[in-house]
Amino acid sequence: MAQTPSNMLPLGTKAPDFLLSASNFNTNFNFEECKGNKGTLVMFICNHCPFVVHVIEEIVMIANDYRVQGIGIVAISSNDIINYPQDAPDKMADFALENKIEFPYLYDETQEVAKAYDAACTPDFYLFDSQDKLVYRGQMDDSRPGNNISISGSDLRNAIDAVLYNRKIVEPQKPSIGCNIKWR
């Protein structure tokens, strides 16, 4: 399985806006509707990537733990569904239901949103503060399929806690590693 790292969008970047269809809500969402009053986590995921499948349970736990604390949560799939039909919106809705995803899971048909975020892999995580400025991008934790490191979500959880409690985010930020986004 190929391992693609995050591109590491510059810290301080303003969150790119979007208007995308939610596979699991039957409506469209923009960034403003997804954001939280204390910060926003934007994730690029997909249904079939073994790296996403490996951590999806922790992703859902993180979302459930932090949405109630004022962090907006949104996931986006930007994969080419012609060559990867398992990532099509109807399959995204099934994936959301199976994994109890209660936050918007959006489909980026044109791939313009992934390009705006400079997303490279799945999963790829972007945490914005209450001013919509990027404060963290990178990995959830050191666990990968087959490396025998337990999934903890520690890097991402520590970053979210820092946003919530106005603390400095620990450096260096490590890039996420996953499947490359399937570009057209």
Sequence and secondary structure as in RCSB ss.txt:
>XXXX:A:sequence
MAQTPSNMLPLGTKAPDFLLSASNFNTNFNFEECKGNKGTLVMFICNHCPFVVHVIEEIVMIANDYRVQGIGIVA
ISSNDIINYPQDAPDKMADFALENKIEFPYLYDETQEVAKAYDAACTPDFYLFDSQDKLVYRGQMDDSRPGNNIS
ISGSDLRNAIDAVLYNRKIVEPQKPSIGCNIKWR
>XXXX:A:secstr
   EE     TT B    EEEETTTTEEEEHHHH  SSEEEEEE  SS HHHHHHHHHHHHHHHHHHTTTEEEEE
EE   TTT GGGSHHHHHHHHHHTT  S EEE TTSHHHHHHT  EESEEEEEETTSBEEEEE S S  TTS   
   HHHHHHHHHHHTT    SS    EEEE    
